[in-house]
Amino acid sequence: SKKDDLSLALGLISVLGWGVAEVPQIITNFKTKSAEGLSIVFLVTWILGDLLNLFGCLLEPATLPTQYYTAMLYLVTTLILSVQSLYYSHIYPGMK
């Protein structure tokens, strides 16, 4: 039905939007060699949410592969952002 098609389209747009939401920040951090302004508490809570989402997918037998892959994408991008934050805040300054 048209309602189902609209629901699917909006869901895909949402997944795509959330899937790439962190990419501009990752690129900015790389270009500036800084993650200044990113709260480590924010990143830790975001990772926790991503992990719980992934665990929920793994525990539910009816989870679709797309749900699992989306959960993995969210976790990986958040981990990249977190590693950048730690690297540019604590390791990179000592290498200059």
Secondary structure, DSSP 8 states (H G I E B T S, - for coil): -HHHHHHHHHHHHHHHHHHHTTHHHHHHHHHHT--TT--HHHHHHHHHHHHHHHHHHHH-TT--HHHHHHHHHHHHHHHHHHHHHHIIIIIHHHH-
